[in-house]
Amino acid sequence: MVKGAGTVGKSARVINLMQYEYNPRTGKDLHFNEQNIIDALQHRTIKRWAYIRHDKDVYSEDDELDNIEFLGKEYDRKKKSGEDVGCLTREDYVIQNQWVKQGELKPPHWHVVAQCDRATDLAVYARWFGVPEQYIEAPSGRGNFLDCTEYLTHESPKQQAKGKHRYEDELVKSNFNFRSELDRRALTRAKYGGDVDRKTELRLMVLNGEITLREIRKNYPLNYIEDRDKLQQMRLEYISEAQPPRMRHNFYICGSGGVGKGVASDVLAHVLYPDIEDDDDLLFRVGAEGANFDGYDGQPVIIWDDCRASDLLKKLKGRGNVFNVFDTSPHKQKQNIKFGAVNLINAVNIVNSVQPYKEFLNGLVGEYKDSSGVKHEAEENEKNQSYRRFPYIIPLREEDFDILINQGYILKDSQQYREYFRFSNISGNFGKLIATFPKGSMDIVRIGSKMLQPAIGVISTLQEEADKKAKEKIVDMSEVENFGIAETDENATATFQSIKVLIQGEENDIIRLSLVEKKKKYDELQQKPMCKWIKEEWNIFNEIYNFFCSEEIAVGRTPFGYVKSALQNGFDVDEVAKELMVSTEYVQEVKDYLDYESLKG
């Protein structure tokens, strides 16, 4: 039984009651039955309640010892006050009057637990139920109501260890789903290490990113109203501390007015996240300059509407921050908002504009025509930085559109970042969807999703491979230390299967590598100053070359190729070593050699 204190004059919100149907000592009818309980529970102050009749309990050894102790004290009290105890000794008195014996069935009795909306005097509860005040207990501690509710079935390990009868759930009568509440509490205890109330639980769920503020507002409106400021604080803290996704996918949608760039952006967001129905949870539209991310709430998709290169540079205060926000392997970094900063954790950026994609990408690195028509060029390496951040280009036209994939991004080849190949050509006009169907119609999403579906296969394959590699790193780094992504010639057929092969390094006749040219390249490498890393590189290549030569299939890229590419794209030594799972010393040697080659000219 849950213990409490039934002190006179005390008040409580939660009370616990146990009463026998007849006196277990004398057999006198106490006139307490279910109707007493039903009548008492009609009081509107009582908000939650549960009760049960126990008729299968037996006295335990502790019950017997407690009874012996009680009778001993009773004997002492009577002797002291001069009451007649006959000629009995203390021991004989206990034996003669003992009514509790281990193993015997207890008389039927009722357990009631009730919770009021405000603290109520225990004497009032006693009047409601028609029992002496000392039978009303005020249990203490966090979670006292559910503690008492759990006792009704004797289901706790502690009660079962005492050998108490386990009562079926169906015997419990309540005005709430007590089983669901107990199960939820069990999960909460396992998760947080103890009892938490609903308010605290919701705060923790928001802090851990398990629920959004909109979901709380919808499902727990009272909690949202009462605790809105704290919940908003928890949400901001979650977003501030959350890690960005492993991979960020950036799209550029371009076309003339009326072809539906805006609706294509919205539909693409729904295609990428079909399980998120509410636009407020799915996407965030970048605001006006100076308030770009005010209101960002962790949505997975950020849409940049009608944004030319110059607009993007202005919004993000320069090229450096543009490259940060659109990094395909993002790092944690915050953006300014009114009265603070926010951490972007989106997995997708969608930019749409009338600006042709090459003009847009070149414009990000400062290439433009001045008022006199003079073209100001940008460095080729700077262009690579821009092009590799936008792997997916979707040029829209009046009757159809293309899906273009960055070749260097797929092949992990920095020499090919400036090249895009047409992955698919699809008929349709997103502007006509708007003209045909009412705004907000699901037909727009349904038909638009069909139009954009081909792009999803590529993205899914890339994401799956990234997730697979991350998992392999954790499981066994030695197994993936020398893994690479297969190369291909520039004229590879643009089919989904070929892209999958390129990404996963599987055998396929579509992608063949000229092993003669590959070996010639490495023969030339052998003529350069011999360092430890060159020898290591050659040994690895020889193993791969000898294995694959007879099969005439793609040869995987060696660690040197990865390291070189990463260093040339601005990553530091420690980052490269960590991401590619090679030693820092090895990366430093590659960097030193590249620096030497650069100086040698």
Secondary structure, 3 states (H helix, E strand, C coil): CCCECCCCCCEEEEEEEEEECECCCCCCECCCCHHHHHHHCCCCCEEEEEEEEECCCECCHHHHHHHHHHHHHHHHHHHHHCCCCCCCCHHHHHHHHCCCCCCCECCCEEEEEEEEEEEEEHHHHHHHHCCCHHHEECECCCCHHHHHHHHCCCCCHHHHHCCCCCCCHHHCEECCCHHHHHHHHHHHHHHHCCCCCHHHHHHHHHHCCCCCHHHHHHHCHHHHHHHHHHHHHHHHHHHHHCCCCCCCEEEEEECCCCCCHHHHHHHHHHHHCCCCCCHHHHEEECCCCCCCCCCCCCCCEEEECCCCHHHHHHHCCCHHHHHHHCCCCCCCCEEEECCEEEECCCCEEEEEECCCHHHHHHHCCCCEECCCCCEECCCHHHHHHHHCCCCEEEEECCCEEEEEEEHHHHHCCHHHCCCEEEEEEEECCHHHHHHHCCCCCHHHHHHHHHHHHHHHHHHHHHHHHHHHHHHHHHHCHHHHCCCCCECCCCCCCCCHHHHHHHHHCCCCCCCCCCHHHHHHHHHHHCCCCCCHHHHHHHHHHHHHHHHHCCCCCCCECCHHHHHHHHHHCCCCHHHHHHHHCCCHHHHHHHHHHHHHHHHHC
